[in-house]
Amino acid sequence: MPPPPGGGAIKREGEKGAAFFDLDRTLIAGSSSFQFGRAAYKAGMVSRRDLARDAYENVKFRLQGSTDATADLVKERVGKLLEGAKVRDLQRLSGPVLAGVLPRLYPRMLATAYAHQDEGRPIFICTAAAQEMAELLAVVLTFDGAVGSVAEVIDGVYTGREGGPFNYREGKAQALRELAEREDIDLAASYAYSDSESDLPMLRLVGHPVAVNPDKELARVAREEGWEIMRFERLGRKLRVLGAAAAVAGGAAAARVATAK
């Protein structure tokens, strides 16, 4: 691993470093929320039209990365989906969700995470995705913990409202600060990995920020600030995604025609 580029928090006696990993397009290819949507569709909770739209957005996300607009759209869509759903029913989707997410893990990133863990650093998933998703993956992948967006639950039922700050941009950085405080983690000795410029607040908190298959803006910042850049997305993979985009667009058009009849 590279020597620390500097920055981050002030080290205090007895504290330890950690490694923080964004989820979508960093640990996995594409969107974990789309895999949740697929599982919800199979369970009869999502319409075919909504699934086609989610599939199209997932392809765009894989090719272009996250934007504030898409993040807000996903937050709104998930909130509507969760409203009135029982926590138990969502928990029962865990198997199908994992079946969709686990094959999309980047082996290189998982190896990187485990190398940190073997060197004594706790490893955490830090994502704008649901806390339930983050915790599920953390348990299955033997991470030390996870921080995601929390949805409000009353009497075992999701209200569709947020249960705390959205874990995105500065919200994610604040969640990381709070985690570091709880766990006595030295941020100056810590690593953070992300693909998106939206995670610049998180990346700038730590002593070792790493850009993973970065979007254009994050790549520019990483070069200017001398951060490590990891690239392993290949042209062939992107061409396959473009092929999927064409198929999804055709499917969405067919769904619209079928609905109109």
C-alpha positions as CSV (number, residue, x, y, z in Angstrom):
1,M,0.0,0.0,0.0
2,P,1.3,3.5,-0.7
3,P,2.8,5.8,2.0
4,P,0.2,8.2,3.5
5,P,-0.3,11.3,1.3
6,G,-1.0,13.4,4.4
7,G,-4.1,15.1,5.8
8,G,-6.9,13.7,7.9
9,A,-7.4,13.9,11.6
10,I,-4.9,14.3,14.4
11,K,-3.6,11.0,15.8
12,R,-4.4,10.4,19.5
13,E,-2.6,7.9,21.7
14,G,-4.1,4.4,21.6
15,E,-6.2,4.9,18.5
16,K,-6.1,2.7,15.4
17,G,-6.6,3.2,11.7
18,A,-9.5,1.6,9.7
19,A,-10.5,1.2,6.1
20,F,-13.8,2.5,4.8
21,F,-15.4,1.3,1.5
22,D,-18.2,2.8,-0.5
23,L,-20.5,0.1,-1.9
24,D,-21.9,0.8,-5.3
25,R,-19.3,0.9,-8.1
26,T,-16.5,0.5,-5.5
27,L,-17.1,-2.9,-3.8
28,I,-19.6,-4.1,-6.4
29,A,-20.3,-3.4,-10.1
30,G,-23.5,-1.3,-10.5
31,S,-26.2,-0.5,-7.9
32,S,-27.1,-2.6,-4.9
33,S,-30.5,-0.8,-4.9
34,F,-31.3,-2.3,-8.3
35,Q,-30.7,-5.8,-6.9
36,F,-33.1,-5.0,-4.1
37,G,-35.6,-3.8,-6.7
38,R,-35.2,-7.1,-8.7
39,A,-35.9,-9.1,-5.5
40,A,-38.9,-6.9,-4.7
41,Y,-40.3,-7.3,-8.2
42,K,-40.1,-11.1,-7.8
43,A,-41.9,-10.8,-4.5
44,G,-44.7,-8.8,-6.2
45,M,-43.8,-5.5,-4.5
46,V,-42.6,-3.7,-7.7
47,S,-44.2,-3.4,-11.1
48,R,-42.5,-4.5,-14.3
49,R,-42.5,-0.9,-15.5
50,D,-40.7,0.2,-12.4
51,L,-38.2,-2.6,-12.7
52,A,-37.5,-1.7,-16.3
53,R,-36.9,1.9,-15.3
54,D,-34.6,0.8,-12.5
55,A,-32.7,-1.4,-14.9
56,Y,-32.1,1.5,-17.2
57,E,-31.0,3.8,-14.3
58,N,-28.6,1.0,-13.2
59,V,-27.0,0.8,-16.6
60,K,-26.6,4.6,-16.6
61,F,-25.1,4.5,-13.1
62,R,-22.6,1.8,-14.1
63,L,-21.4,3.8,-17.1
64,Q,-21.6,7.3,-15.7
65,G,-21.5,7.1,-11.9
66,S,-23.6,8.9,-9.4
67,T,-25.0,12.4,-9.5
68,D,-27.0,14.4,-6.9
69,A,-30.1,14.0,-9.1
70,T,-29.9,10.2,-9.4
71,A,-29.1,9.9,-5.6
72,D,-32.2,12.0,-4.8
73,L,-34.3,9.9,-7.3
74,V,-33.2,6.6,-5.7
75,K,-33.9,8.0,-2.2
76,E,-37.4,9.0,-3.3
77,R,-38.1,5.7,-5.0
78,V,-36.9,3.6,-2.1
79,G,-38.9,5.7,0.3
80,K,-42.1,5.1,-1.7
81,L,-41.4,1.4,-2.0
82,L,-40.8,1.0,1.7
83,E,-43.9,3.0,2.9
84,G,-46.2,0.5,4.6
85,A,-43.9,-2.5,4.2
86,K,-43.3,-4.7,7.1
87,V,-39.7,-5.1,8.3
88,R,-40.2,-8.8,8.4
89,D,-41.2,-8.9,4.7
90,L,-38.1,-6.9,3.7
91,Q,-35.9,-9.2,5.7
92,R,-37.2,-12.2,3.8
93,L,-35.7,-10.6,0.6
94,S,-32.2,-11.1,2.0
95,G,-31.5,-14.3,0.0
96,P,-32.6,-13.0,-3.4
97,V,-30.8,-9.7,-2.8
98,L,-27.6,-11.5,-1.9
99,A,-28.0,-13.7,-5.0
100,G,-27.9,-10.6,-7.1
101,V,-25.2,-8.6,-5.3
102,L,-22.5,-11.2,-4.5
103,P,-21.7,-12.2,-8.1
104,R,-21.1,-8.5,-8.8
105,L,-18.4,-8.1,-6.1
106,Y,-15.0,-6.9,-7.4
107,P,-12.6,-9.6,-6.3
108,R,-9.7,-7.1,-6.2
109,M,-11.6,-4.8,-3.8
110,L,-12.5,-7.7,-1.5
111,A,-8.9,-8.8,-1.4
112,T,-7.9,-5.2,-0.6
113,A,-10.4,-5.1,2.2
114,Y,-9.2,-8.4,3.7
115,A,-5.6,-7.3,3.4
116,H,-6.4,-4.3,5.7
117,Q,-8.2,-6.6,8.1
118,D,-5.3,-9.0,8.2
119,E,-3.0,-6.0,9.1
120,G,-5.2,-5.2,12.0
121,R,-7.4,-2.5,10.6
122,P,-11.2,-2.9,11.0
123,I,-13.1,-2.6,7.7
124,F,-16.4,-0.9,7.2
125,I,-18.9,-0.5,4.4
126,C,-20.0,3.2,4.1
127,T,-22.9,3.7,1.7
128,A,-25.9,5.8,0.8
129,A,-27.8,2.5,0.4
130,A,-30.0,1.3,3.2
131,Q,-28.5,0.4,6.5
132,E,-30.2,-3.0,6.2
133,M,-28.4,-3.7,3.0
134,A,-25.1,-2.5,4.4
135,E,-25.3,-4.6,7.5
136,L,-26.4,-7.7,5.6
137,L,-23.3,-7.5,3.3
138,A,-21.0,-6.6,6.2
139,V,-22.1,-9.8,8.0
140,V,-21.9,-12.1,5.0
141,L,-18.5,-10.6,3.9
142,T,-17.1,-10.6,7.5
143,F,-16.5,-6.9,7.6
144,D,-16.4,-5.3,11.0
145,G,-19.4,-3.1,10.5
146,A,-21.4,-0.9,8.2
147,V,-23.0,2.6,8.0
148,G,-25.9,3.2,5.6
149,S,-29.0,5.4,5.3
150,V,-31.6,4.7,8.0
151,A,-35.3,4.5,7.3
152,E,-37.9,5.2,9.9
153,V,-39.8,2.2,11.4
154,I,-42.8,2.4,13.7
155,D,-44.3,-0.8,15.1
156,G,-42.4,-3.0,12.7
157,V,-43.6,-1.0,9.6
158,Y,-41.6,1.3,7.4
159,T,-43.1,4.8,7.2
160,G,-41.4,5.8,4.0
161,R,-39.6,8.7,5.8
162,E,-36.0,9.0,6.7
163,G,-34.9,7.9,10.1
164,G,-31.7,10.0,10.1
165,P,-29.5,12.0,7.7
166,F,-29.2,10.7,4.2
167,N,-25.8,9.0,4.1
168,Y,-24.6,10.9,1.0
169,R,-21.9,13.6,0.5
170,E,-21.4,15.5,3.8
171,G,-24.0,13.2,5.4
172,K,-21.7,10.2,4.8
173,A,-18.7,12.1,6.1
174,Q,-20.5,13.0,9.3
175,A,-21.5,9.4,9.7
176,L,-17.9,8.4,9.4
177,R,-16.8,11.0,12.0
178,E,-19.4,9.6,14.4
179,L,-18.3,6.0,13.7
180,A,-14.6,7.0,14.3
181,E,-15.5,8.6,17.6
182,R,-17.5,5.6,18.8
183,E,-14.8,3.1,17.8
184,D,-11.7,5.2,18.7
185,I,-10.5,5.2,15.1
186,D,-7.7,7.5,14.0
187,L,-8.8,9.0,10.7
188,A,-5.3,10.2,9.9
189,A,-4.2,6.5,9.9
190,S,-7.2,5.3,8.0
191,Y,-8.1,4.5,4.3
192,A,-11.2,5.3,2.3
193,Y,-12.2,4.0,-1.1
194,S,-14.7,5.4,-3.5
195,D,-15.5,5.8,-7.2
196,S,-17.4,9.1,-7.0
197,E,-16.7,12.8,-6.5
198,S,-19.8,12.8,-4.2
199,D,-17.6,11.0,-1.7
200,L,-14.9,13.8,-1.6
201,P,-16.0,14.8,1.9
202,M,-15.4,11.3,3.1
203,L,-12.2,10.9,1.2
204,R,-10.8,14.1,2.6
205,L,-11.4,13.0,6.1
206,V,-8.7,10.2,6.0
207,G,-5.0,10.1,5.6
208,H,-5.1,7.6,2.7
209,P,-7.9,8.4,0.2
210,V,-8.1,6.0,-2.8
211,A,-10.1,6.6,-6.0
212,V,-11.5,3.4,-7.4
213,N,-12.4,3.4,-11.1
214,P,-13.1,7.0,-10.5
215,D,-15.6,9.3,-12.4
216,K,-14.1,12.2,-14.3
217,E,-14.2,14.7,-11.5
218,L,-12.8,12.4,-8.8
219,A,-10.0,11.3,-11.2
220,R,-9.1,15.0,-11.7
221,V,-9.0,15.7,-8.0
222,A,-7.1,12.5,-7.2
223,R,-4.4,13.4,-9.8
224,E,-4.1,17.0,-8.5
225,E,-3.8,15.8,-4.8
226,G,-1.6,12.8,-5.5
227,W,-4.1,10.2,-4.3
228,E,-3.8,6.6,-5.2
229,I,-6.0,5.6,-8.2
230,M,-7.1,2.0,-8.7
231,R,-8.5,1.1,-12.2
232,F,-9.7,-2.4,-13.2
233,E,-12.9,-1.8,-15.2
234,R,-12.2,-3.0,-18.7
235,L,-13.5,-1.9,-22.1
236,G,-15.0,-5.3,-22.7
237,R,-17.1,-5.0,-19.5
238,K,-18.3,-1.5,-20.5
239,L,-19.2,-2.8,-24.0
240,R,-21.3,-5.5,-22.4
241,V,-23.0,-2.9,-20.2
242,L,-23.7,-0.8,-23.3
243,G,-25.3,-3.9,-24.9
244,A,-27.4,-4.4,-21.7
245,A,-28.4,-0.7,-22.0
246,A,-29.8,-1.3,-25.5
247,A,-31.7,-4.4,-24.3
248,V,-33.1,-2.5,-21.3
249,A,-34.2,0.4,-23.5
250,G,-36.0,-2.1,-25.8
251,G,-37.6,-3.8,-22.8
252,A,-38.7,-0.5,-21.3
253,A,-40.3,0.5,-24.6
254,A,-42.1,-2.8,-24.8
255,A,-43.4,-2.4,-21.3
256,R,-44.8,1.1,-22.2
257,V,-46.5,-0.3,-25.2
258,A,-48.0,-3.2,-23.2
259,T,-49.2,-0.8,-20.6
260,A,-50.8,1.5,-23.1
261,K,-52.8,-1.4,-24.6
